[in-house]
Amino acid sequence: MSLSSLFTFFAIYLIVWWTVLFAILPLGTTTYAEAGIEVKDGGDPGAPVDPKLLRKVFTTTWVSLIVYAIGWAVWFFHLIKLPT
């Protein structure tokens, strides 16, 4: 496998990772408004109280690996025929 192929696989994985991150970010968060906490000093009441970002990064990583593996298997085994 050439270096350009590895770079391409890694670049596609990063795109999948960022897409999955934005899908996972809102899951399991409670906003200040939902928690009934008054926001002072110009804060946004829609901001999460505890975003748990490290946990979401790990969750994003393993979900992205699964999504990427499924996409790679579809491509490698030619499970979807595309018109040329």
N, C-alpha and C positions, 0 to 999 in steps of 0.2 A: 504494500500500500504506500502510495507516495505521500509526500508531505502536504501537497495541495489537497489531496483527498481527506487527510486528517483535519486540516484546517477547515475544509468545507463541512465535514461532519460536526466539528466543534462549533462553527458559526451557526449551523442549523439548530444545534442543541441550545445555544444561547438565545436564539429567537424563541424557541419553544419555552425555555425557562422564564423569560420575561413575560410571555403571554400567560403562562400558568401563574406567575406571581401576581399579576393584576387580577386574575380570577380568584385567587386565594386570599388576597389582602382583606376584603371586607368580611370574610367568614369569622364568626366567633368574636366579633368586637362589639363593645357596648359604648355608645356615645355618652358625652356628658349630659345631653338632654334626656336620653333614655334612663340614665342612672339617677337623674334628678339632682345633679350637682350644678350649682350656679357657676357660670364662667365669668371671670373678672379680667380686667386689663385687656379687653379687645380680643379675647380668645374665641374660637369658633365652637358653638355648642354641638356641632356635628363631628368634632374631632374625637377619636377613640380615647377612652380613659386609660386602657392598658393595651397597646397594639400587639404585644408579644411577637415582635419582629423576628427574633432569632428562631423561634419555633416555626414561624411561617417560612423562613428561608429554608429550613430543613425539610419541611413539608413540600415546599415548591420543588426542591431538588429531587426527592424520590418520586413525586408525581410526574415531573418532567422526564425522568428516566423511563418511567412506564410508557408515557405518551410517545417519547422518542423511539423506544424499542418497538412499539406497535407500528409506528410509521416506517421504521427501517425494515421490519418484517414484510410489510405490505410492498415496499419498494423492491426488496431483495428477492422475494418469491413471486413477484409479478402478479399479485392478487387482484390488482385493478388494472385493466387494460385501457390505456389512453390512446385516443385516435392520433394518428401522425399526419 
